[in-house]
Structure formats: structure tokens, C-alpha cells
Amino acid sequence: MSYVQAPIGDDVASFLGLDDDPAVVALAGEHAPIIRAMAMAYTRGNGFVGTEVQEDIYAVLVAATARLVANPEQLHYAAGSARISGAFNGWTLPEQFVLNRYRKRAS
């Protein structure tokens, strides 16, 4: 694996297919550092060097930020039979699988 620049708002908006929407780019830009800080804390800094991250951590950061951007209010709501669970409740299983490769466990 190699290090790449940590994702920014443009990267997340592009992932969502909304890179032509300045509001989405701005919102993603606000949320990306939050998700990055949580991942960095989770791994205790492993996989992060300055503003660069391992490629697989980059993917986690983009996916988790996209989830947060999709529901920034973090509210639970339902429309008909569709339900959206609001809050960021942690990493998805695939994200956790990646991050656990870098996580230092307390001893």
C-alpha cells in the first residue's frame, strides 16, 4: 500500500456523483476533517502521515464522509416504507475491517 493525499470535499462529492454541486462540495469539505479525525483516533495515528493516508484508509474516509454528507442533520426519518437511520453510529463492518488493520490495541 502507498500513501495518498487525504480526501477533501471534491473527492467525496465526486464519489457521490455530485461534484458539480458547490453546496455538496462545501458540505463534504466540512465533514471530511471530522471523519478523518475519528479514523485517526481509532487507529491511534497508524496509517496517517501528515495530510496523507494509506490508500485503503482513503476509501474508508470517502465512504464514511459520504454517509455523513447524505444525512448531515443525523436525524432518523421515514418516508413511506423507506427509513433512514440518522446518526453516525460508527464504522460499517467493511470500514472497521480496514481500520482494524492499523489499530493499535491498548495493552
C-alpha positions as CSV (number, residue, x, y, z in Angstrom):
1,M,0.0,0.0,0.0
2,S,1.1,3.5,-0.5
3,Y,0.1,6.9,0.9
4,V,-2.2,9.3,-0.9
5,Q,-3.5,12.7,0.0
6,A,-6.4,12.5,2.4
7,P,-9.8,13.1,0.7
8,I,-11.3,16.6,0.5
9,G,-14.8,17.8,-0.3
10,D,-14.3,17.4,-4.1
11,D,-13.3,13.8,-3.7
12,V,-16.4,12.9,-1.6
13,A,-18.7,14.9,-3.9
14,S,-17.3,13.1,-6.9
15,F,-17.8,9.7,-5.2
16,L,-21.5,10.8,-4.7
17,G,-21.7,11.9,-8.4
18,L,-22.4,15.4,-7.2
19,D,-19.1,17.1,-7.9
20,D,-20.9,19.8,-10.0
21,D,-22.9,20.9,-6.9
22,P,-21.0,23.5,-4.9
23,A,-23.2,23.0,-1.9
24,V,-22.4,19.3,-1.7
25,V,-18.7,20.0,-2.3
26,A,-18.7,22.6,0.6
27,L,-20.6,20.3,2.9
28,A,-18.3,17.4,2.2
29,G,-15.3,19.7,2.8
30,E,-16.7,20.5,6.2
31,H,-17.3,16.9,7.1
32,A,-14.1,15.3,5.7
33,P,-11.8,16.5,8.5
34,I,-14.3,15.2,11.2
35,I,-14.3,11.7,9.7
36,R,-10.5,11.9,9.3
37,A,-10.0,12.9,12.9
38,M,-12.3,10.0,14.1
39,A,-10.4,7.5,11.9
40,M,-7.1,8.8,13.1
41,A,-8.2,8.4,16.7
42,Y,-9.5,4.9,16.1
43,T,-6.1,3.8,14.6
44,R,-4.1,5.9,17.0
45,G,-2.4,7.6,14.1
46,N,-1.4,4.4,12.3
47,G,-1.8,4.8,8.5
48,F,-1.6,8.6,8.7
49,V,1.4,10.7,7.9
50,G,0.8,14.5,7.8
51,T,-2.0,15.1,5.4
52,E,-1.5,11.7,3.7
53,V,-3.3,8.4,4.4
54,Q,-2.9,4.8,3.3
55,E,-5.0,4.1,0.1
56,D,-7.4,1.8,1.9
57,I,-8.0,4.3,4.7
58,Y,-8.6,6.9,1.9
59,A,-11.5,4.7,0.7
60,V,-12.9,4.4,4.3
61,L,-12.7,8.2,4.7
62,V,-14.6,8.8,1.5
63,A,-17.3,6.3,2.2
64,A,-17.9,7.4,5.8
65,T,-17.9,11.1,4.8
66,A,-20.4,10.4,2.0
67,R,-22.7,8.8,4.6
68,L,-22.4,11.8,6.8
69,V,-23.0,14.2,3.9
70,A,-26.1,12.3,2.8
71,N,-27.7,13.0,6.2
72,P,-25.9,15.9,7.8
73,E,-28.6,16.6,10.4
74,Q,-28.1,13.0,11.6
75,L,-31.9,12.6,12.2
76,H,-34.0,9.5,11.9
77,Y,-36.8,9.8,9.4
78,A,-39.1,7.8,7.3
79,A,-40.9,8.4,4.0
80,G,-43.5,5.7,3.3
81,S,-41.8,2.4,3.7
82,A,-38.3,3.9,3.4
83,R,-36.4,4.6,6.7
84,I,-33.2,6.4,7.1
85,S,-31.3,5.8,10.3
86,G,-29.7,9.1,11.2
87,A,-26.7,9.4,13.4
88,F,-23.2,8.3,12.6
89,N,-23.2,5.2,14.8
90,G,-19.6,4.2,14.0
91,W,-17.9,2.5,11.2
92,T,-19.6,0.0,8.9
93,L,-18.3,-3.6,9.0
94,P,-16.1,-3.2,5.9
95,E,-14.7,0.2,7.1
96,Q,-13.9,-1.4,10.5
97,F,-12.2,-4.3,8.8
98,V,-9.9,-1.9,7.0
99,L,-9.3,0.3,10.1
100,N,-8.6,-2.6,12.4
101,R,-5.5,-3.5,10.2
102,Y,-4.0,-0.2,11.5
103,R,-5.5,-0.1,15.0
104,K,-3.1,-0.4,18.0
105,R,-4.9,-2.1,20.9
106,A,-4.2,-0.9,24.4
107,S,-2.3,-3.4,26.5
